[in-house]
Amino acid sequence: MATAAPTDVKLHPSWREPLASEFASPYMAALKQFLLGERQAGKRIFPAGSEWFRALDLTPLDKVRVVILGQDPYHGPGQAHGLCFSVRPGVKPPPSLVNIYKELHSDLGIERPGHGFLEHWARQGVLLLNSVLTVEMARAASHRDRGWEKFTDAVIRLVAAKEAPVVFMLWGSYAQKKAGFIPSIEQGGHHLVLKAAHPSPLSAHNGFLGCRHFSKANAFLESRGLPTIDWALPEIPKDQAQPST
């Protein structure tokens, strides 16, 4: 049996051995063949291959304090870079992220930044994970049910197995499907599971705006003696804020 993820996969060492069996599984082999076939057919896949596991590379397993779960990557050129809801510097924040910023301002008084780049959160222990890690350009949800969901289920199970308390922010019914294997406080466990509508303009006014998940997360972490998250995003220097395609 494999003892680590393939060496060409870029992710933090803390994830390699725990996810070894997933990378060695038949479903991952089938997923790899599917993605290779899509590329050979000339289809553009987002994000770039080097960024498929960016969330796991930036946020070590032992450092995860908060999980925000998205659906699949943005499907416009230059947007996706491996962190859910985040876009590259210089790219206009999409509507869902704009609503996240509105909630941040309402909840914590944080002014909207001039960008949509969320790495600052990831580097503090916020796992910004999509359920599906790739997408075809201009075709939302085009890579669902190809195997990524099994892989990200395994990631969530690893986080849920941590002894240290973690906050799970599950926005929308798609993300909330993963709540079943998280030992939440309501179920006698030790993790805080927060549920709300998805921040998309189609649903944000039906329970996302006003959810106060950011302050609730920090209050929970503080009550457990853990460092809180600095949700305010630093501005990006102009010479680094050029969009990439």
C-alpha positions in Angstrom: 0.0 0.0 0.0 1.2 3.5 -0.7 2.6 5.5 2.2 2.3 9.0 0.7 0.6 10.9 -2.1 2.4 11.0 -5.5 5.4 13.2 -5.5 4.0 15.3 -8.3 1.0 16.3 -6.2 1.7 19.6 -4.5 0.2 19.6 -1.0 1.5 20.1 2.6 3.3 17.0 4.0 0.8 16.8 6.9 -1.9 15.6 4.4 0.3 13.2 2.4 0.3 10.0 4.5 -3.3 10.4 5.8 -4.6 10.7 2.2 -2.3 8.0 0.7 -5.0 5.4 0.4 -7.2 7.9 -1.5 -4.5 8.7 -4.0 -3.9 5.0 -4.5 -7.6 4.2 -5.0 -9.4 3.1 -8.2 -11.7 6.1 -8.1 -8.7 8.5 -8.2 -7.1 6.6 -11.0 -10.4 6.9 -13.0 -10.6 10.6 -12.1 -7.0 11.1 -13.4 -7.9 9.4 -16.6 -11.0 11.5 -17.1 -9.0 14.7 -16.5 -6.3 13.6 -18.9 -8.9 12.8 -21.5 -10.5 16.2 -21.1 -7.1 17.9 -21.6 -6.3 15.8 -24.6 -9.7 16.8 -26.1 -8.5 20.5 -25.9 -10.8 21.5 -23.0 -9.6 24.1 -20.6 -9.7 23.0 -17.0 -9.7 25.4 -14.0 -7.7 25.9 -11.8 -4.3 25.0 -13.2 -3.1 21.5 -12.3 -0.5 22.8 -9.9 -3.3 24.4 -7.8 -5.9 21.6 -7.6 -4.7 20.9 -4.0 -3.8 24.5 -3.1 -6.1 24.5 -0.1 -4.3 21.5 1.3 -0.9 23.0 0.6 -1.6 26.3 2.3 -3.4 24.9 5.4 -1.7 22.0 7.2 -4.0 19.4 8.7 -2.8 20.1 12.2 -3.4 23.9 11.8 -7.0 23.7 10.6 -9.3 25.7 12.9 -12.1 26.6 10.5 -13.5 24.9 7.4 -15.4 26.8 4.7 -16.8 24.4 2.1 -17.6 25.5 -1.4 -19.1 23.6 -4.3 -16.8 23.7 -7.4 -14.3 26.2 -8.7 -15.2 29.4 -10.6 -15.3 28.6 -14.3 -14.2 31.9 -15.7 -10.6 32.5 -17.0 -8.2 33.7 -14.4 -10.6 33.3 -11.5 -10.0 29.9 -9.7 -6.7 29.2 -8.0 -7.6 26.4 -5.6 -9.3 28.1 -2.7 -13.1 28.2 -2.5 -14.7 31.5 -3.1 -11.3 33.2 -3.7 -10.1 34.7 -6.9 -6.7 35.8 -8.1 -5.4 39.3 -7.4 -6.7 41.7 -10.0 -9.9 39.7 -10.7 -13.2 41.2 -9.8 -14.8 39.5 -6.8 -17.8 37.3 -8.0 -21.3 37.9 -6.6 -21.0 35.2 -3.9 -17.8 36.7 -2.5 -19.4 40.1 -2.6 -22.1 38.8 -0.3 -19.5 37.2 2.0 -18.0 40.6 2.3 -21.4 42.1 3.0 -21.8 39.7 5.9 -18.3 40.4 7.2 -19.2 44.0 7.3 -22.5 43.5 9.0 -21.1 41.0 11.4 -17.7 42.4 12.3 -17.7 45.9 10.8 -14.9 44.9 8.4 -14.8 47.1 5.3 -14.8 45.4 1.9 -11.3 44.9 0.5 -10.4 46.0 -3.0 -9.8 42.4 -4.1 -11.1 38.8 -3.7 -7.9 37.0 -2.7 -8.4 34.9 0.4 -5.0 33.4 1.1 -4.7 35.5 4.3 -7.5 33.3 5.7 -6.0 30.0 4.5 -2.6 30.8 6.1 -4.3 31.2 9.5 -5.9 27.8 9.5 -9.1 28.4 7.4 -9.4 25.4 5.1 -11.0 26.9 1.9 -12.1 23.6 0.3 -14.4 23.0 -2.6 -16.3 19.7 -2.8 -15.2 19.3 -6.4 -11.6 20.5 -7.2 -11.8 21.1 -11.0 -14.2 22.4 -13.6 -14.3 22.9 -17.4 -14.2 26.5 -18.6 -17.7 28.1 -18.8 -19.4 24.9 -17.6 -20.3 25.0 -14.0 -20.5 21.7 -12.2 -19.1 19.9 -15.2 -16.7 17.7 -13.1 -19.2 16.6 -10.5 -19.7 12.9 -9.8 -16.3 12.0 -11.2 -14.7 11.2 -7.9 -13.7 14.5 -6.3 -16.5 14.2 -3.8 -15.1 11.0 -2.4 -11.7 12.6 -2.0 -13.1 15.7 -0.3 -15.2 13.5 2.0 -12.0 11.9 3.1 -10.5 15.3 3.8 -13.5 16.4 5.9 -13.3 13.1 7.8 -9.6 13.7 8.6 -10.5 17.1 9.9 -13.5 15.8 11.9 -11.2 13.2 13.5 -9.0 16.0 15.0 -9.0 16.2 18.8 -8.8 20.0 18.7 -12.2 21.7 18.1 -12.9 23.0 14.6 -15.6 25.3 13.2 -17.3 24.0 10.0 -19.1 26.6 8.0 -21.5 24.8 5.7 -23.3 27.2 3.3 -26.0 25.8 1.1 -27.5 22.3 0.9 -24.6 20.9 -1.2 -22.1 21.7 1.5 -24.4 20.6 4.3 -24.4 17.0 2.9 -21.0 16.6 4.5 -22.3 17.3 8.0 -23.3 13.7 8.6 -19.8 12.6 9.5 -18.8 15.6 11.6 -19.1 15.0 15.4 -20.9 18.3 16.2 -21.6 19.7 19.6 -25.3 19.1 19.0 -24.5 15.4 18.6 -22.3 15.2 21.7 -19.1 15.8 19.7 -16.7 18.7 20.0 -16.8 20.6 16.7 -19.1 23.6 15.9 -21.1 23.1 12.8 -22.7 26.3 11.4 -25.2 26.1 8.6 -26.6 28.8 6.4 -27.9 29.4 2.9 -25.3 29.7 0.1 -24.0 33.2 -0.4 -25.0 33.2 -4.1 -27.3 36.1 -5.0 -30.0 33.4 -5.6 -30.1 32.4 -1.9 -28.1 34.8 0.2 -31.2 36.7 1.4 -32.8 33.4 2.5 -30.4 32.9 5.5 -26.8 33.7 4.6 -26.9 37.4 5.2 -27.3 37.9 8.9 -26.0 34.4 9.8 -23.0 36.0 11.8 -20.9 32.9 11.2 -17.6 34.9 11.4 -18.2 36.2 14.9 -19.7 32.9 16.0 -16.5 31.1 14.8 -14.2 33.4 16.7 -16.3 33.3 19.9 -16.2 29.5 19.8 -12.4 29.4 19.2 -11.8 31.9 21.9 -14.0 29.9 24.3 -11.8 26.8 23.6 -8.6 28.7 24.2 -7.7 28.8 20.6 -6.4 31.7 18.5 -9.2 33.5 16.6 -9.2 34.3 12.9 -8.3 37.8 11.6 -11.0 38.0 9.0 -9.8 41.4 7.7 -8.0 41.0 4.4 -4.9 43.1 3.8 -4.8 45.1 0.6 -2.6 43.8 -2.2 0.2 46.0 -3.5 -0.6 47.4 -6.9 2.4 45.7 -8.5 1.0 42.3 -7.4 -2.6 42.9 -8.3 -2.4 41.9 -12.0 -4.9 39.3 -13.2 -3.7 36.1 -14.6 -5.3 33.9 -17.3 
